[in-house]
Amino acid sequence: MENNNRRKMKWSALAVGAVFALSAQAGEKTWDFETDPFDDFEYIESTQLDYIWGGQGFDDWGAEGNPDGFFSITEATGGTSTIAVLPDIDNGDFVKSFNMKMDLRMGNGTTDRPADGISINFARSSDPMLADVQGGSAVPGNAATGGAAETGTQTGVAVSFDTWAGNSLPDGPDIEGIIVRV
C-alpha cells in the first residue's frame, strides 16, 4: 500500500511540475532586421522618425539584415528621443516570464558629451508616458523624470541604463550605471 502511495505522489508531483512548466511559457518574438519591422510595433514616435530604421550608412531600408540593419533609438544629436511600445506577444495574458536579448551599441558619439541612456519598462496602460506616445508625441514630458525618456515610465517596472552625471554646475564626471525602479 505504501509503495502505491509513493507512486501516486511521484506521478502527482510530475503532473504538477508539467503544469507549471507549461504555464511558464512566454510569448516569443524576434526582430532580425532583415525587413523593416515598423508595423510590428504598437506605437512608435521619435523626434528623428526618418532615421530610426535602416541599413548600412542610413540607406533607405534594404534587406541587408542583421548586423547591417538596425534600429537607431537616437542619434548623438541634442534633444532627440524615441519611444517604442512593443506589441503584446502574450495574447493579453499576464506576463509570467521575460527574456530580452539585444545587440546594442551605445556611445561612440562624435560630440564632446553625447548622452544619455535607454530604459526597458513594463508600465500600466494608464501611464502618462504611454498617453504621450499614443497622442503622437516623442517628447518625454511625462517620463519618470520629466524630459528624460531614459528614466522610463512613471508606473510599473523600469530598468534604465544611463551615463549622464547631470546638468547642474559644476558638473562632475559621467556616472555609468543601471537603475531599477519599481
ROSE-4610 file (N, C-alpha, C; in Angstrom, 1 decimal, always signed):
// ROSE-4610
residu = [M/M/M/E/E/E/N/N/N/N/N/N/N/N/N/R/R/R/R/R/R/K/K/K/M/M/M/K/K/K/W/W/W/S/S/S/A/A/A/L/L/L/A/A/A/V/V/V/G/G/G/A/A/A/V/V/V/F/F/F/A/A/A/L/L/L/S/S/S/A/A/A/Q/Q/Q/A/A/A/G/G/G/E/E/E/K/K/K/T/T/T/W/W/W/D/D/D/F/F/F/E/E/E/T/T/T/D/D/D/P/P/P/F/F/F/D/D/D/D/D/D/F/F/F/E/E/E/Y/Y/Y/I/I/I/E/E/E/S/S/S/T/T/T/Q/Q/Q/L/L/L/D/D/D/Y/Y/Y/I/I/I/W/W/W/G/G/G/G/G/G/Q/Q/Q/G/G/G/F/F/F/D/D/D/D/D/D/W/W/W/G/G/G/A/A/A/E/E/E/G/G/G/N/N/N/P/P/P/D/D/D/G/G/G/F/F/F/F/F/F/S/S/S/I/I/I/T/T/T/E/E/E/A/A/A/T/T/T/G/G/G/G/G/G/T/T/T/S/S/S/T/T/T/I/I/I/A/A/A/V/V/V/L/L/L/P/P/P/D/D/D/I/I/I/D/D/D/N/N/N/G/G/G/D/D/D/F/F/F/V/V/V/K/K/K/S/S/S/F/F/F/N/N/N/M/M/M/K/K/K/M/M/M/D/D/D/L/L/L/R/R/R/M/M/M/G/G/G/N/N/N/G/G/G/T/T/T/T/T/T/D/D/D/R/R/R/P/P/P/A/A/A/D/D/D/G/G/G/I/I/I/S/S/S/I/I/I/N/N/N/F/F/F/A/A/A/R/R/R/S/S/S/S/S/S/D/D/D/P/P/P/M/M/M/L/L/L/A/A/A/D/D/D/V/V/V/Q/Q/Q/G/G/G/G/G/G/S/S/S/A/A/A/V/V/V/P/P/P/G/G/G/N/N/N/A/A/A/A/A/A/T/T/T/G/G/G/G/G/G/A/A/A/A/A/A/E/E/E/T/T/T/G/G/G/T/T/T/Q/Q/Q/T/T/T/G/G/G/V/V/V/A/A/A/V/V/V/S/S/S/F/F/F/D/D/D/T/T/T/W/W/W/A/A/A/G/G/G/N/N/N/S/S/S/L/L/L/P/P/P/D/D/D/G/G/G/P/P/P/D/D/D/I/I/I/E/E/E/G/G/G/I/I/I/I/I/I/V/V/V/R/R/R/V/V/V]
num = [1/1/1/2/2/2/3/3/3/4/4/4/5/5/5/6/6/6/7/7/7/8/8/8/9/9/9/10/10/10/11/11/11/12/12/12/13/13/13/14/14/14/15/15/15/16/16/16/17/17/17/18/18/18/19/19/19/20/20/20/21/21/21/22/22/22/23/23/23/24/24/24/25/25/25/26/26/26/27/27/27/28/28/28/29/29/29/30/30/30/31/31/31/32/32/32/33/33/33/34/34/34/35/35/35/36/36/36/37/37/37/38/38/38/39/39/39/40/40/40/41/41/41/42/42/42/43/43/43/44/44/44/45/45/45/46/46/46/47/47/47/48/48/48/49/49/49/50/50/50/51/51/51/52/52/52/53/53/53/54/54/54/55/55/55/56/56/56/57/57/57/58/58/58/59/59/59/60/60/60/61/61/61/62/62/62/63/63/63/64/64/64/65/65/65/66/66/66/67/67/67/68/68/68/69/69/69/70/70/70/71/71/71/72/72/72/73/73/73/74/74/74/75/75/75/76/76/76/77/77/77/78/78/78/79/79/79/80/80/80/81/81/81/82/82/82/83/83/83/84/84/84/85/85/85/86/86/86/87/87/87/88/88/88/89/89/89/90/90/90/91/91/91/92/92/92/93/93/93/94/94/94/95/95/95/96/96/96/97/97/97/98/98/98/99/99/99/100/100/100/101/101/101/102/102/102/103/103/103/104/104/104/105/105/105/106/106/106/107/107/107/108/108/108/109/109/109/110/110/110/111/111/111/112/112/112/113/113/113/114/114/114/115/115/115/116/116/116/117/117/117/118/118/118/119/119/119/120/120/120/121/121/121/122/122/122/123/123/123/124/124/124/125/125/125/126/126/126/127/127/127/128/128/128/129/129/129/130/130/130/131/131/131/132/132/132/133/133/133/134/134/134/135/135/135/136/136/136/137/137/137/138/138/138/139/139/139/140/140/140/141/141/141/142/142/142/143/143/143/144/144/144/145/145/145/146/146/146/147/147/147/148/148/148/149/149/149/150/150/150/151/151/151/152/152/152/153/153/153/154/154/154/155/155/155/156/156/156/157/157/157/158/158/158/159/159/159/160/160/160/161/161/161/162/162/162/163/163/163/164/164/164/165/165/165/166/166/166/167/167/167/168/168/168/169/169/169/170/170/170/171/171/171/172/172/172/173/173/173/174/174/174/175/175/175/176/176/176/177/177/177/178/178/178/179/179/179/180/180/180/181/181/181/182/182/182]
x = [+0.8/+0.0/+0.9/+1.9/+2.8/+3.5/+3.9/+4.5/+3.5/+2.3/+1.3/+1.1/+1.1/+1.0/+2.2/+3.4/+4.6/+4.6/+4.1/+4.0/+3.0/+1.9/+0.9/+1.5/+2.2/+2.8/+3.8/+4.6/+5.6/+4.9/+3.8/+3.1/+2.4/+1.9/+1.3/+2.3/+3.4/+4.5/+4.9/+5.0/+5.4/+4.3/+3.1/+2.0/+1.9/+2.1/+2.1/+3.3/+4.5/+5.7/+5.4/+4.8/+4.5/+3.5/+2.5/+1.5/+2.3/+3.2/+3.9/+4.8/+5.4/+6.3/+5.6/+4.4/+3.5/+3.1/+2.7/+2.2/+3.3/+4.5/+5.6/+6.1/+5.5/+5.9/+5.5/+6.4/+6.2/+6.0/+5.4/+5.4/+6.8/+7.0/+8.4/+8.3/+9.2/+9.2/+10.7/+11.1/+12.5/+12.4/+13.1/+13.3/+14.7/+14.9/+16.3/+16.7/+15.8/+16.1/+16.5/+16.0/+16.1/+15.0/+13.9/+12.9/+12.6/+11.9/+11.5/+10.4/+10.7/+9.7/+8.7/+8.7/+7.9/+6.5/+5.8/+4.4/+4.2/+5.2/+5.1/+4.9/+5.3/+5.2/+3.8/+3.3/+2.0/+2.0/+3.0/+3.2/+4.7/+5.1/+6.5/+6.5/+7.1/+7.2/+8.7/+9.2/+10.5/+10.7/+11.6/+11.9/+12.8/+13.2/+14.0/+13.5/+12.1/+11.5/+12.0/+12.5/+13.0/+14.3/+14.9/+16.2/+16.3/+15.2/+15.3/+15.5/+15.1/+15.3/+16.2/+17.0/+17.8/+18.9/+19.6/+20.7/+22.0/+23.1/+24.4/+24.3/+24.9/+25.0/+23.7/+22.7/+21.4/+20.8/+21.1/+20.4/+18.9/+18.1/+16.7/+16.7/+15.6/+15.5/+15.9/+16.7/+17.1/+17.2/+17.4/+17.4/+18.8/+19.6/+21.0/+21.0/+20.0/+19.9/+20.8/+20.6/+21.5/+22.8/+24.0/+24.2/+24.2/+23.9/+23.9/+22.7/+21.5/+20.3/+20.2/+19.5/+19.5/+18.2/+18.0/+17.0/+17.8/+17.8/+18.6/+17.6/+17.8/+16.9/+17.0/+18.3/+18.6/+20.0/+20.2/+21.5/+22.1/+23.4/+24.0/+23.8/+22.6/+22.3/+21.4/+21.5/+20.8/+19.3/+18.8/+17.4/+16.6/+17.2/+16.4/+15.9/+14.8/+14.3/+13.4/+13.3/+12.4/+11.7/+10.4/+9.6/+8.9/+9.2/+8.6/+7.9/+6.6/+5.8/+5.7/+6.3/+6.3/+5.0/+4.7/+3.4/+3.2/+2.0/+1.6/+1.9/+2.9/+3.2/+2.6/+1.9/+1.4/-0.2/-0.7/-2.2/-3.0/-2.6/-3.4/-3.2/-2.4/-2.2/-1.2/-1.2/-0.2/+1.1/+2.1/+3.5/+4.1/+4.4/+5.0/+6.5/+7.0/+8.5/+8.9/+10.1/+10.5/+12.0/+12.4/+13.8/+14.0/+14.9/+15.2/+16.6/+17.0/+18.4/+18.5/+19.5/+19.8/+21.2/+21.4/+22.8/+22.8/+23.4/+23.2/+24.5/+24.5/+25.6/+25.3/+26.0/+25.8/+27.1/+27.0/+28.3/+28.8/+30.1/+30.9/+30.4/+29.9/+29.5/+30.6/+30.3/+31.4/+31.4/+30.5/+30.5/+31.2/+31.4/+32.1/+31.4/+30.1/+29.3/+28.0/+28.1/+26.8/+26.1/+24.8/+24.1/+22.8/+22.1/+22.0/+22.0/+20.8/+20.7/+19.4/+19.0/+17.9/+17.2/+15.9/+15.2/+14.2/+14.0/+13.0/+12.0/+10.7/+9.7/+8.5/+7.9/+6.6/+5.8/+4.8/+4.0/+2.6/+1.8/+0.4/-0.2/-1.3/-1.8/-2.2/-2.4/-2.8/-1.6/-0.4/+0.8/+0.8/+1.2/+1.1/+2.1/+3.2/+4.1/+3.5/+2.7/+2.0/+1.0/+0.4/-0.6/+0.1/+1.3/+2.1/+2.4/+2.9/+3.2/+1.9/+0.9/-0.4/-1.0/-0.6/-1.1/-0.1/+0.9/+1.8/+3.0/+3.4/+4.5/+5.6/+6.8/+8.0/+8.8/+8.2/+8.9/+8.5/+9.5/+9.2/+8.8/+7.8/+7.4/+6.9/+6.3/+5.7/+6.6/+7.9/+8.8/+8.9/+9.4/+9.6/+10.3/+11.3/+12.0/+11.6/+10.8/+10.3/+11.4/+11.1/+12.0/+13.2/+13.2/+14.3/+13.8/+13.6/+13.0/+13.7/+15.0/+15.9/+15.6/+14.8/+14.4/+13.2/+12.5/+11.4/+10.0/+9.1/+7.7/+7.5/+6.4/+6.1/+5.6/+4.9/+4.3/+5.1/+4.8/+5.4/+6.9/+7.6/+9.0/+9.8/+10.8/+11.7/+13.2/+13.9/+15.3/+16.0/+16.8/+17.4/+18.9/+19.5/+21.0/+21.3/+22.0/+22.2/+23.7/+24.1/+25.5/+25.7/+24.9/+24.9/+25.0/+25.9/+26.0/+25.0/+24.5/+23.5/+23.9/+23.0/+23.1/+23.4/+23.6/+23.9/+25.4/+25.8/+27.2/+27.7/+28.9/+29.9/+29.5/+29.6/+29.2/+30.4/+30.0/+31.0/+31.2/+32.0/+32.2/+31.0/+30.9/+29.8/+29.7/+28.6/+28.4/+27.6/+28.2/+27.6/+26.9/+25.7/+25.0/+23.7/+23.2/+21.9/+21.0/+19.8/+18.9/+17.6/+17.2/+16.0/+15.0/+13.8/+12.8/+11.5/+10.8/+9.6/+8.5]
y = [-1.2/+0.0/+1.3/+1.2/+2.3/+2.6/+1.6/+1.8/+2.4/+2.1/+2.7/+4.2/+4.5/+5.9/+6.7/+6.1/+6.8/+7.0/+6.0/+6.1/+7.2/+7.3/+8.3/+9.7/+9.8/+11.1/+11.5/+10.6/+10.9/+11.3/+10.6/+11.0/+12.3/+12.6/+13.8/+15.0/+14.7/+15.8/+16.0/+15.0/+15.1/+15.9/+15.5/+16.2/+17.7/+18.0/+19.4/+20.1/+19.5/+20.1/+20.4/+19.5/+19.7/+20.8/+21.0/+22.1/+23.4/+23.5/+24.7/+25.0/+24.0/+24.2/+24.8/+24.2/+24.7/+26.1/+26.5/+27.8/+28.8/+28.5/+29.5/+29.8/+29.2/+29.6/+31.0/+31.7/+33.1/+33.2/+34.3/+34.6/+34.9/+34.7/+34.9/+35.7/+36.7/+37.5/+37.8/+37.7/+38.1/+39.1/+40.1/+41.1/+40.9/+40.4/+40.2/+41.3/+42.3/+43.4/+43.1/+41.9/+41.6/+42.4/+42.8/+43.6/+44.7/+45.7/+46.8/+46.4/+46.4/+45.9/+46.9/+48.1/+49.2/+48.9/+48.1/+47.8/+46.8/+46.2/+45.3/+46.0/+47.2/+48.0/+48.6/+48.5/+49.1/+50.6/+51.2/+52.7/+52.9/+53.9/+54.3/+55.8/+56.6/+58.0/+58.4/+59.3/+59.7/+61.1/+61.9/+63.2/+63.1/+61.9/+61.6/+60.5/+60.4/+59.3/+58.8/+59.8/+59.4/+58.6/+58.5/+57.9/+56.6/+56.2/+55.1/+53.7/+53.5/+52.1/+52.3/+51.3/+51.4/+50.3/+50.4/+49.5/+50.4/+49.8/+50.5/+51.9/+52.8/+54.2/+55.0/+54.7/+55.3/+55.2/+54.2/+54.0/+53.8/+54.0/+53.6/+52.1/+51.7/+50.3/+49.3/+48.4/+47.4/+46.0/+45.0/+43.7/+43.3/+44.3/+44.0/+42.9/+43.0/+42.0/+42.4/+41.7/+41.9/+41.3/+41.8/+43.0/+44.3/+44.3/+45.6/+46.5/+45.8/+46.6/+47.0/+48.0/+48.4/+49.2/+49.4/+50.3/+51.3/+52.5/+53.6/+54.3/+54.1/+54.7/+56.2/+56.7/+58.1/+58.2/+59.3/+59.6/+60.6/+60.8/+61.7/+63.2/+63.6/+65.0/+65.5/+66.7/+67.3/+67.1/+66.6/+66.6/+65.5/+64.5/+63.5/+62.4/+61.9/+60.8/+59.9/+58.7/+57.7/+56.9/+56.7/+55.9/+54.9/+53.6/+52.5/+51.6/+51.3/+50.4/+49.1/+48.1/+46.7/+46.1/+45.2/+44.6/+43.6/+43.2/+42.2/+40.9/+40.2/+38.8/+37.7/+38.1/+37.1/+37.0/+37.5/+37.5/+38.0/+39.0/+39.6/+38.8/+37.8/+37.0/+37.8/+37.5/+38.1/+37.7/+38.6/+38.2/+37.4/+36.2/+35.3/+35.2/+35.5/+35.4/+36.4/+36.8/+37.9/+37.7/+37.6/+37.5/+38.4/+39.3/+40.2/+40.2/+40.0/+40.0/+41.0/+41.8/+42.9/+42.9/+43.2/+43.5/+45.0/+45.6/+47.1/+47.8/+48.9/+49.8/+51.1/+51.5/+52.8/+53.5/+54.8/+55.6/+55.8/+56.0/+56.2/+57.5/+58.4/+59.7/+60.5/+61.5/+62.4/+63.8/+64.0/+65.3/+65.1/+66.2/+66.1/+65.3/+65.4/+64.8/+64.2/+63.1/+62.5/+61.9/+61.8/+61.3/+60.7/+59.9/+59.6/+58.1/+57.5/+56.1/+55.5/+54.4/+53.6/+53.0/+52.8/+52.1/+51.1/+50.0/+49.0/+49.0/+49.0/+49.2/+48.3/+47.9/+47.3/+48.3/+48.9/+50.0/+49.7/+50.4/+50.2/+50.9/+50.5/+51.0/+52.5/+52.9/+54.3/+55.2/+54.7/+55.5/+56.8/+58.0/+59.2/+59.2/+58.5/+58.4/+57.7/+56.7/+55.9/+56.9/+57.7/+58.6/+59.6/+60.0/+60.9/+60.2/+59.0/+58.4/+58.0/+57.7/+57.4/+58.6/+59.8/+61.1/+61.6/+60.9/+61.2/+62.0/+62.0/+62.8/+61.9/+62.2/+61.5/+62.4/+63.5/+64.3/+63.8/+63.3/+62.6/+63.5/+64.3/+65.2/+64.5/+63.3/+62.5/+61.3/+61.4/+60.3/+60.3/+59.3/+59.3/+60.5/+61.0/+62.3/+63.1/+64.2/+65.0/+65.3/+65.1/+65.4/+64.4/+63.3/+62.4/+61.0/+60.7/+59.4/+58.2/+58.3/+57.2/+56.8/+57.6/+57.2/+56.4/+56.2/+55.3/+55.9/+55.0/+55.4/+55.7/+56.3/+56.6/+55.4/+54.4/+53.3/+52.0/+51.0/+49.7/+49.5/+48.7/+48.4/+49.1/+49.7/+50.3/+49.9/+49.5/+49.2/+50.1/+51.0/+52.1/+51.9/+52.2/+52.2/+53.6/+54.3/+55.7/+56.1/+57.1/+57.5/+59.0/+59.7/+61.2/+61.6/+62.4/+62.9/+63.9/+64.7/+65.7/+67.0/+68.0/+69.3/+70.4/+70.1/+71.2/+71.4/+72.7/+73.1/+73.3/+73.1/+72.4/+71.0/+70.5/+69.2/+68.2/+67.1/+66.1/+65.1/+64.1/+63.1/+62.3/+61.8/+60.9/+59.7/+59.3/+58.1/+57.1/+55.9/+54.9/+53.9/+53.6/+52.8/+52.2/+51.3/+50.6/+51.0/+51.5/+51.9/+51.0/+50.4/+49.6/+50.2/+50.6/+51.3/+50.5/+50.3/+49.6/+50.5]
z = [+0.0/+0.0/+0.0/+0.8/+0.9/-0.4/-1.2/-2.5/-3.5/-3.4/-4.3/-4.0/-2.7/-2.3/-2.8/-2.7/-3.1/-4.7/-5.4/-6.8/-7.2/-6.5/-6.8/-6.5/-5.4/-5.1/-6.2/-6.6/-7.7/-9.0/-9.4/-10.6/-10.4/-9.2/-8.9/-9.0/-8.4/-8.4/-9.9/-10.7/-12.1/-12.8/-12.6/-13.3/-12.9/-11.6/-11.2/-11.8/-11.8/-12.5/-13.9/-14.6/-16.0/-16.2/-15.4/-15.5/-15.3/-14.3/-14.1/-15.2/-15.8/-16.9/-18.1/-18.3/-19.4/-19.2/-18.0/-17.7/-17.7/-17.6/-17.6/-19.0/-20.0/-21.3/-21.7/-22.3/-22.6/-24.1/-24.5/-26.0/-26.4/-27.7/-28.2/-29.5/-29.7/-30.9/-31.2/-32.4/-32.8/-34.0/-33.8/-34.9/-35.4/-36.6/-37.1/-38.1/-38.3/-39.2/-40.6/-41.1/-42.5/-43.3/-42.6/-43.2/-42.2/-42.6/-41.7/-40.8/-39.5/-38.5/-38.0/-38.6/-38.1/-37.8/-38.7/-38.5/-37.3/-36.8/-35.7/-34.4/-34.3/-33.0/-32.8/-31.6/-31.3/-31.5/-31.0/-31.2/-31.3/-32.1/-32.1/-32.5/-31.7/-32.0/-31.8/-32.6/-32.5/-33.0/-32.4/-32.9/-34.1/-34.5/-35.7/-36.5/-36.6/-37.2/-38.6/-39.4/-40.7/-40.6/-39.5/-39.4/-38.5/-38.0/-37.0/-37.5/-38.7/-39.3/-40.5/-40.7/-41.9/-42.0/-43.1/-43.3/-43.1/-43.7/-43.5/-44.0/-43.2/-43.6/-43.8/-43.1/-43.1/-44.5/-45.3/-46.5/-46.3/-47.3/-47.2/-46.8/-46.2/-45.7/-46.9/-46.6/-47.5/-46.8/-47.5/-46.9/-46.5/-46.0/-45.6/-44.5/-43.6/-42.5/-41.4/-40.3/-39.1/-39.4/-39.2/-38.4/-39.1/-40.4/-41.1/-40.9/-40.7/-40.4/-39.0/-38.6/-37.2/-36.9/-35.6/-35.0/-34.2/-34.8/-34.1/-33.2/-31.9/-30.9/-30.9/-30.9/-31.1/-31.6/-32.4/-32.8/-31.8/-31.9/-30.9/-31.4/-31.4/-31.6/-30.5/-30.2/-29.0/-29.0/-27.9/-27.6/-28.4/-28.9/-29.7/-28.7/-29.0/-28.2/-29.1/-28.8/-29.4/-28.4/-28.5/-27.6/-28.4/-28.2/-28.9/-27.9/-28.3/-27.5/-28.2/-27.6/-28.2/-28.2/-29.1/-29.1/-28.0/-27.7/-26.7/-27.4/-27.0/-27.6/-26.7/-25.6/-24.7/-24.8/-25.9/-26.2/-25.0/-24.3/-23.2/-21.9/-21.9/-20.6/-19.7/-18.5/-17.6/-18.0/-17.9/-18.2/-17.1/-17.4/-16.3/-16.4/-17.5/-17.6/-18.7/-18.7/-19.6/-19.9/-21.2/-21.5/-22.8/-22.6/-23.7/-24.0/-25.3/-25.7/-26.8/-26.8/-27.8/-28.2/-29.4/-29.9/-29.9/-29.0/-28.7/-28.8/-29.5/-29.5/-28.8/-27.8/-27.1/-27.1/-27.4/-27.3/-28.7/-28.8/-30.0/-30.7/-29.9/-30.4/-30.9/-31.7/-32.3/-31.6/-30.6/-29.9/-28.6/-27.9/-26.6/-25.6/-25.5/-24.4/-24.9/-25.7/-26.1/-24.9/-24.9/-23.8/-24.3/-23.7/-22.3/-22.1/-22.3/-22.0/-22.6/-22.0/-22.5/-21.3/-21.5/-20.4/-21.0/-20.4/-20.7/-19.6/-20.0/-19.0/-19.1/-18.0/-18.0/-17.3/-18.0/-17.4/-17.4/-16.6/-16.6/-17.9/-18.4/-19.6/-19.4/-18.2/-17.9/-17.7/-17.9/-17.6/-18.5/-17.9/-18.7/-19.9/-19.8/-20.9/-22.1/-21.8/-22.9/-23.6/-22.8/-23.3/-24.3/-23.9/-24.8/-26.1/-26.1/-27.4/-28.2/-27.5/-28.2/-28.8/-28.3/-28.8/-29.9/-30.2/-31.3/-30.8/-29.6/-29.1/-28.7/-29.1/-28.7/-27.6/-27.3/-26.2/-24.9/-24.1/-22.9/-21.7/-21.8/-20.7/-19.5/-19.8/-18.7/-18.3/-18.5/-18.1/-16.6/-16.0/-14.5/-14.0/-14.8/-14.5/-15.8/-15.6/-16.7/-17.7/-19.0/-20.1/-20.3/-19.5/-19.6/-19.9/-21.2/-21.5/-21.0/-20.9/-20.4/-19.0/-18.2/-16.9/-16.9/-18.0/-18.1/-17.7/-17.6/-17.3/-15.8/-15.4/-14.0/-13.3/-14.0/-13.3/-13.7/-13.0/-13.3/-13.0/-13.8/-13.5/-14.6/-14.3/-15.3/-15.0/-16.0/-15.9/-16.8/-16.3/-17.1/-17.1/-18.2/-18.4/-18.7/-17.9/-18.1/-17.9/-18.6/-18.5/-18.4/-17.7/-17.6/-16.1/-15.8/-14.4/-14.0/-14.9/-14.6/-15.2/-15.1/-15.7/-14.8/-13.5/-12.6/-12.6/-12.5/-12.5/-11.1/-10.7/-11.6/-11.8/-13.1/-13.4/-13.1/-12.5/-12.2/-13.3/-13.1/-14.2/-14.4/-15.6/-16.0/-15.1/-14.8/-14.0/-14.8/-15.0/-15.8/-14.8/-15.0/-14.1/-14.6/-13.8/-14.0/-12.9/-13.3/-12.3/-12.4/-11.4/-11.4/-10.5/-11.0/-10.3/-10.3/-9.2/-9.2/-8.6]
